[in-house]
Amino acid sequence: MKYNIRGQRMEVTDALREYVEKKLSRLDKYFETPPQSDVNVTLSVTKGHQAVEVTIPLPGAMLRAEEKRDDMYAAIDFVVDKLERQIRKHKTKINRKFREPGSARALFIEDFGVGNSVTTLARDEDEDMELVRTKRFNLKPMDVEEAILQMNLVGHNFYVFANTETKEVNVVYRRNDGRYGLIEAQ
């Protein structure tokens, strides 16, 4: 993997860069061949918290994890743990869906040395991915500002609506920084 490491409101030292590369190289054991895509790592300091954001584009999937801690090295450790869980979860899902050889499951190594925990994880994932409720509702045409107001009124952190400007279904959501985001289909 090629690493693109950058700092926001901080300088990335050589020691920090080496630590990130060393920790992220642990993920190589999960792949048949290491991905040729660039791994984007952003290290930042915000309000006294050290934050790490890692994005790994893969064929058919996007791995992304973010962690904020008081210590940058601890944040790096935790973000790598999150990515490992995502890879295991994605591999479990692929194994369930694609049983034939040559499918997307060839992206990941079959046995990556964690023993029976993969089977346990698969059972846990089945339970976690159980659909427990389906909701249907009419999409009221509105602009983005009204959708944000509606979202705040119902107390949710996202809101689906029909955008009056684009005539498309959009989603507004509350970001971790307290501001709002908009999701539009391409």
Secondary structure, 3 states (H helix, E strand, C coil): CEEEEEEECCCCCHHHHHHHHHHHHHHHHHECCCCCCEEEEEEEEECCEEEEEEEEEECCEEEEEEEEECCHHHHHHHHHHHHHHHHHHHHHHHHHHCCCCCCHHHHECCCCCCCCHHHHHHHHHHHHCCCCCCCCCCCCEECHHHHHHHHHHHCCCEEEEEECCCCCEEEEEECCCCCEEEEECC
